[in-house]
Amino acid sequence: MPRSRLARLVTLLILLLAMAGSVALGGWWAWRRALGGIAAQSADRLNLHALAVQRLIDRFTVLPDVLALDPELRAALSGPTASIDTPALNRKLEQANGAVHASTLTLLDRDGHAVAANNWNTPESNVGLDYRFRPYFQDAMRDGHSTFYALGVSTNVPGYFITRTVDDDTGRHIGVVVVKITLDDVRQDWAREEDIVLLADRHGVVFLANRGPEWMYRALHALDPRDALSIDRTRQYGGRTLPLIVRTRVGTAGDGADQVRVSSPELPHEVIWRSLPLPQQAWTLHLLADARPATVAARNAALIVLAGWLPVILFGLFLQQRIRLARLRLRSREELERMVAHHAAALRSAQDSIVAAAHEATQGVHGNLEHLPQGVSVVDASLRLVAWNSRYQQIFGFPDDYMRVGRPIEDMFRFNARRGLLGPGDPEEAIQRRLAYLRAGSPHMYERERPDGTTFEIRGNPLPDGGFVTSYADITAYKAAARELRSLATSLEQRVDERTRDLHEAKAEAERANRSKTRFIAAAVHDLLQPLNAARLFIGTLAEGRLDANERELAERVRSALDTQDELLASLLDVSRLEGGAVEPRFTAVALGPMLADLARQFAVLADSRGLRLRWVDSAFVVRADALLLRRVLQNFLSNAIHYTPRGGVLIGARRQDDAVRIEVWDTGLGIPEAKTRAIFDEFLRLDNGMDRDRRSSGLGLSIVDRIGRLLGARVGVRSRLGRGSVFSIAVPVYRGDADAVAPGASAEDESPFTGARVMLVDADAVTRQATARLLSSWGCDVVAVPGASAAMRYAETDEAPSIVLLEDPIDGMATEELRVALGSRWGSLPPVVLIAEAPSASDVERAAAAGLRYLTKPLAPARLRAVMSRLLMLAG
């Protein structure tokens, strides 16, 4: 084998090995990187799931502590068992559970017998059952409190038991309060996850899963005999067999996660298995994320690397071609330098031969022209044809009888002109131009393409004794080859440009999508976790009764964290649920008339407090929508309209538009610049319009509206004129079903702790007092509004204590401490008090916190006032 060929084969082999190696390396790197990304994302999702579980449990943690301090329960357990008023205790537990909605509330005596329960009137009643064998009773009697997850003895419903001992005045344990909660809400949230989520107890037994029953009550590892005996003795899982989850660890995915293959229950693909301990409950949360995206990423990366070799190969071929051309040029130059003289001599000899043959032809010798490959014609000094060869006659297709000596060459030109062989333009001008060349006797050379595509090179030379010889050479093949080469080069350049442009566009699109997603997730997580974590840490420390200094400090911290949560958490969680597909609309027939009337009543109070007029137009339209989601959109429209309208009014109504009804909210506010009418629907964007913005504004309201509109399949629109006002609208489809199925517009006042609650409002400002009283009345409260301290005292002399007191601080130019003491002495006890001030100082806030009071600032935010009053009324009830 020649060395050059061997070298080419070795180079090709090295190139192929390099390509294969880089493709494999790129695919492996992308695979590992994707695995790491899946592991990191699963860690974030695990933390969110853990927070949801902890938040659900924390909601009920304080309940057994509160019930354990109840004098009625303590008195019942302190006496003999026979004297216990079981029906009264059953009703008390039933009433308590009506506010918290736990699964069961049970009261056990010191021997573990259930003496009362909220489910006393159901077939699954706990009353009379013996729970001494349950660990939560035994541990509570030993430590004062305990928790335990198990199947219910009477209900067979799984749940989490939270217990607290009831102590007598000497501190002796005389009974146990048991609160049982189910984790159904958590399981329902997990059911929307694409990942597999498992929750296991301290023994490694899975008791909660978001997949089918095949994952429930399975052990993650072989149980220790003592653990198995404990589970069986306590009837924790009702005597069920606990088969193993058979899994094989394939490798690591980084960041503490494993790549696992699960064979029982069988999974068709590998998963990324990540675990997170929940130390407070001694549980472990597991998440199994699909590992197939890593394989897809590896395949795509390999294809990208392989595609990346294409320009390298093309560039290599280009260099090789350039080197070859350079060598050919050098060789050609050398050969040309050697052959120039020879070719020049040969050319002169050939030209001389043609001229000599033409000269001989003029003398009557015609045979020397036939051996020439070109077509040749010879004319004398009078421009008459004297000689030619058969190739000349063949090229122009002259008839045999047309070819004769002495015919004027002009006749030949005219013959060709009639057939269109002289090219474009005036034929007479072309004939005269050719005759001028012959008369002048000037040498010439040019190319001519005939209509049939044939190209000829035409050369003319004068004869020594007068006359002219012309040769016609066919160069069609040469021209066609040149055109094909040019076309091939152009096509190759275009394809390279197209591929490069497609790659750039795809990369830019991917980067834009990734930036948008990252920006939203980072902002939402940053704002969400702060108040949520604070509330979770401090909520468990609240208890009913007198508080010492440390407890008051903790209570104030909880209040501050929950205030922040009230303002931001609802919007952030709504965005997260809407973005993740957790909200599924329930489409029904919704009558707009009742909904618009209810919204108008609700927001009229807020509009009046700002000096605005709120009007609404009654509507008989019935639309197909989710009533709660549609109401949320219109509430946001009205809230924004009132907030950004300094003077004038707000109007809400509906009009028909083809097959839809467009609900519109008009305002006479500041308006929105045209360039920002689309940007206002982006997350966390608030226009800098110079107005004061209350603390509720998080820049998420219209973003939620936009997502709800897409969820409902409704068009959300806005049109505005700067300085004149805005119109926000949503177009929902007309309902075309049975009119009897029409649902009311999802009123916000279904069940409320405000209904019938007596509220005393003490405020010196008449406008604020009137607006606040109307707001409270719209919530169902029985309001007594007085302007000052003396009027408040007169009310206390004749009427009973209200459920709650809203008190301006200072009132009548003095602090409210004396008034509160005086009111408490008149009533015998002071109901919950909320202080209202325009700008309380730090010392005022600290003094109020020390007294267990809360401050609200003017102007009052309805949502914040409602949240504070709800908590106080529920604790008082």
Salt bridges, closest charged atoms under 4 A:
ASP65 OD1 - ARG164 NE 3.43
ASP70 OD2 - LYS92 NZ 3.11
GLU72 OE1 - LYS92 NZ 3.77
ASP109 OD1 - HIS113 ND1 4.00
ASP130 OD2 - ARG132 NH2 2.79
ASP139 OD1 - ARG142 NH2 3.19
ASP143 OD2 - ARG142 NH2 3.14
ASP167 OD1 - HIS173 ND1 2.67
ASP168 OD2 - ARG172 NE 3.38
ASP169 OD1 - ARG74 NH2 2.97
ASP184 OD1 - ARG187 NH2 2.75
ASP189 OD1 - ARG192 NH1 3.29
GLU193 OE2 - HIS49 NE2 3.81
ASP195 OD2 - ARG45 NE 2.69
ASP224 OD2 - ARG226 NE 3.28
ASP227 OD1 - HIS203 ND1 3.53
ASP255 OD2 - ARG274 NH2 3.29
ASP258 OD1 - ARG249 NE 3.30
GLU270 OE2 - ARG261 NH2 2.69
ASP290 OD1 - HIS269 ND1 3.13
ASP290 OD2 - ARG292 NH2 2.76
GLU410 OE2 - ARG414 NH2 2.83
ASP411 OD2 - ARG407 NH1 3.61
GLU428 OE1 - ARG414 NH1 2.90
GLU447 OE1 - LYS479 NZ 2.95
GLU457 OE1 - ARG459 NE 3.21
ASP465 OD2 - HIS359 ND1 3.40
GLU509 OE1 - ARG512 NH2 2.48
GLU556 OE2 - ARG559 NH2 2.43
ASP563 OD2 - ARG559 NH1 2.39
ASP563 OD2 - ARG864 NH2 3.09
ASP563 OD1 - ARG871 NH2 3.74
ASP566 OD2 - ARG871 NH1 3.56
GLU567 OE2 - ARG695 NH2 3.07
ASP574 OD2 - ARG632 NH1 2.37
GLU579 OE1 - ARG707 NE 2.65
ASP598 OD1 - ARG601 NH2 3.57
ASP598 OD2 - ARG631 NH2 2.40
ASP608 OD2 - ARG774 NH1 2.59
ASP659 OD1 - ARG736 NH2 3.15
GLU664 OE1 - ARG655 NE 3.50
GLU664 OE2 - ARG662 NE 2.56
GLU664 OE2 - ARG719 NH2 3.65
GLU683 OE2 - ARG707 NH2 2.50
ASP694 OD2 - HIS643 ND1 3.73
ASP694 OD2 - ARG696 NH2 3.09
ASP706 OD1 - ARG678 NH2 3.50
ASP706 OD2 - ARG710 NH1 2.58
GLU749 OE1 - ARG866 NH2 3.48
ASP763 OD2 - LYS858 NZ 3.24
ASP782 OD2 - ARG758 NE 2.87
GLU797 OE2 - ARG826 NH1 2.78
GLU808 OE2 - LYS858 NZ 3.14
GLU817 OE2 - ARG847 NE 2.83
ASP844 OD1 - ARG847 NH2 2.76
